[in-house]
Amino acid sequence: MKISDDLEKLLPFGYLFLIVMGILKDSIYYYQFGINILRYSTIMDVLISPIAEFTSNPIILGAIIILFLVHFYLPSFLAKNKDLAFVKRSFELKSTDALSPEETKSYYNGIAIKSLILFLLSFFLGYGMAGGYFTKKKLKENKLEYSYQMDFNEGESKNVFVIGNNSLYYFYFVKGDKKVKITPLAAIKNIELVENRMID
């Protein structure tokens, strides 16, 4: 199926939107631990943030692919079912009888784009807020799983819970200590996943 001119023109802005959403999600998530993540991030971290988020989990990746596919075909669905009461209510459709075919196509494309933006905004904001909230809750209740072992260049090893990382730093909690640790990747010799549910 050929991508419509409206959608094709918006593709660059779409990726820019995803980058902004990735920054917003990371900022909200790390802010809950007192970290201004942008101070520790490179341009590359910012650019790949949405891609890294989408591919972090196969369930998330599958859901995002389905979301994009649904919204790709949404304009044609709306055009065919515009007279159904629940479709009108759900998308607040207006009459297109006075519009030309091109104007009608642009109208339905616009609704699909707005709907996609709303879903993605909800996903990124919800993911950032919920991720930080539940991690903090587990920390306070001493329920964090310190499933990683960090081996440092000076020979020391620690059991840690990894909050996150980027191309320069690891952010983590050490078992028995509720203070956030920030360590450059260069200071870490090795990181081992000691509790791996996928293979243990």
Legacy VTK file of the C-alpha trace (Angstrom):
# vtk DataFile Version 3.0
C-alpha trace
ASCII
DATASET POLYDATA
POINTS 200 float
0.000 0.000 0.000
1.374 3.400 -0.979
1.984 5.787 1.901
-0.186 8.859 1.476
1.427 12.225 0.849
0.179 13.508 4.214
1.837 10.691 6.156
5.008 10.768 4.045
5.538 14.464 4.814
5.125 13.823 8.537
7.641 10.961 8.816
10.631 13.204 9.735
8.496 15.028 12.297
7.325 11.649 13.574
10.852 10.579 14.437
11.501 13.967 16.053
8.348 13.430 18.115
9.595 9.995 19.193
12.939 11.496 20.251
11.150 14.125 22.352
8.975 11.405 23.893
12.072 9.318 24.665
13.702 12.295 26.389
10.501 12.994 28.321
10.148 9.361 29.423
13.784 9.112 30.576
13.621 12.490 32.320
10.500 11.499 34.268
11.884 8.051 35.123
15.313 9.190 36.325
13.994 12.348 38.018
12.225 10.129 40.548
15.690 9.012 41.690
17.080 12.558 41.766
18.980 12.178 38.481
18.956 14.752 35.675
19.600 12.206 32.928
20.310 14.805 30.233
23.466 15.853 32.112
24.795 12.321 31.719
23.628 11.677 28.145
25.280 12.097 24.769
23.572 13.134 21.537
23.645 9.481 20.441
21.831 8.424 23.629
19.096 10.932 22.835
18.793 9.897 19.172
18.498 6.159 19.852
16.329 6.530 22.951
12.974 5.714 21.250
14.453 2.776 19.315
16.068 1.405 22.473
12.745 1.727 24.287
10.761 -0.074 21.610
13.245 -2.962 21.390
13.806 -3.356 25.150
11.111 -6.016 25.418
9.537 -8.254 22.727
6.052 -7.596 24.134
6.560 -3.826 23.911
7.996 -4.169 20.393
5.041 -6.297 19.279
2.535 -3.875 20.811
4.189 -0.876 19.115
4.240 -2.624 15.717
0.555 -3.474 16.067
-0.174 0.106 17.160
1.517 1.533 14.050
-0.205 -0.979 11.753
-3.622 -0.215 13.248
-3.130 3.517 12.770
-1.776 3.018 9.252
-5.071 1.388 8.238
-7.231 3.567 10.489
-8.044 6.249 7.848
-9.551 3.693 5.452
-11.439 2.068 8.357
-12.897 5.432 9.387
-13.891 6.250 5.814
-15.768 2.938 5.457
-17.421 3.046 8.887
-17.999 6.771 9.357
-21.737 6.296 9.824
-21.440 3.843 12.737
-22.468 5.500 15.998
-19.591 4.135 18.133
-17.024 5.164 15.498
-18.447 8.699 15.396
-18.385 8.957 19.198
-14.934 7.421 19.648
-13.181 9.655 17.113
-15.573 12.639 17.246
-16.066 12.470 13.490
-17.568 15.346 11.581
-19.469 15.121 8.318
-17.237 14.972 5.225
-20.055 15.345 2.690
-18.972 18.865 1.734
-15.295 17.895 1.345
-13.496 16.825 -1.806
-11.967 13.298 -1.930
-8.495 14.703 -1.190
-9.780 16.811 1.699
-11.653 13.800 3.079
-8.490 11.687 2.869
-6.483 14.387 4.682
-9.192 14.675 7.337
-9.093 10.967 8.195
-5.286 10.906 8.048
-5.239 13.765 10.542
-7.495 11.859 12.939
-5.271 8.761 12.687
-2.136 10.823 13.374
-3.719 12.555 16.394
-4.843 9.198 17.760
-1.353 7.708 17.310
0.253 10.712 19.030
-2.129 10.326 21.973
-1.352 6.611 22.334
2.417 7.157 22.121
2.291 10.061 24.576
0.352 7.896 27.024
2.813 5.026 26.554
5.984 7.055 27.150
4.602 9.097 30.050
3.015 6.070 31.690
6.111 3.923 31.233
8.384 6.585 32.716
6.154 7.392 35.688
5.179 3.793 36.507
8.721 2.455 36.082
10.181 4.950 38.531
7.288 4.719 40.987
7.308 0.930 41.323
11.109 0.761 41.545
11.074 3.316 44.385
8.269 1.424 46.087
10.250 -1.831 45.972
13.324 0.004 47.274
11.439 1.359 50.282
9.946 -2.064 51.009
13.322 -3.827 50.539
11.922 -5.900 47.685
14.424 -5.039 44.959
16.105 -8.002 43.281
19.843 -7.377 43.115
20.296 -9.674 40.162
23.516 -8.165 38.756
27.094 -8.432 39.965
29.415 -5.594 39.003
33.144 -6.260 38.895
35.144 -3.038 39.058
38.587 -2.398 37.600
40.167 -2.146 41.061
39.033 -5.690 41.860
35.941 -4.974 43.972
32.615 -6.741 43.244
29.116 -5.674 44.290
25.581 -7.043 43.971
23.483 -4.303 42.400
20.062 -3.395 41.066
20.535 -1.535 37.778
18.214 1.466 37.408
19.445 2.015 33.874
22.412 2.891 31.748
23.467 4.812 28.684
26.625 4.934 26.583
28.674 6.518 29.403
27.236 5.582 32.814
25.514 2.916 34.880
22.903 4.034 37.432
22.272 1.520 40.209
21.636 0.627 43.844
24.090 -1.472 45.808
22.559 -4.148 48.021
22.146 -2.740 51.536
22.469 0.888 50.425
19.570 3.097 49.281
21.772 5.783 47.746
21.895 6.009 43.942
25.310 5.178 42.514
26.502 6.594 39.186
29.583 4.951 37.709
31.285 5.512 34.333
31.369 2.431 32.115
35.158 2.751 31.942
35.387 1.965 35.687
33.552 -1.343 35.293
35.457 -4.438 34.260
32.501 -6.765 33.962
28.789 -6.965 34.751
27.197 -10.361 35.277
23.529 -11.289 35.390
23.534 -13.676 38.344
19.766 -14.244 38.445
18.517 -14.885 34.926
14.959 -16.203 34.880
15.133 -16.861 31.160
17.796 -19.576 31.457
18.002 -20.518 35.175
LINES 1 201
200 0 1 2 3 4 5 6 7 8 9 10 11 12 13 14 15 16 17 18 19 20 21 22 23 24 25 26 27 28 29 30 31 32 33 34 35 36 37 38 39 40 41 42 43 44 45 46 47 48 49 50 51 52 53 54 55 56 57 58 59 60 61 62 63 64 65 66 67 68 69 70 71 72 73 74 75 76 77 78 79 80 81 82 83 84 85 86 87 88 89 90 91 92 93 94 95 96 97 98 99 100 101 102 103 104 105 106 107 108 109 110 111 112 113 114 115 116 117 118 119 120 121 122 123 124 125 126 127 128 129 130 131 132 133 134 135 136 137 138 139 140 141 142 143 144 145 146 147 148 149 150 151 152 153 154 155 156 157 158 159 160 161 162 163 164 165 166 167 168 169 170 171 172 173 174 175 176 177 178 179 180 181 182 183 184 185 186 187 188 189 190 191 192 193 194 195 196 197 198 199
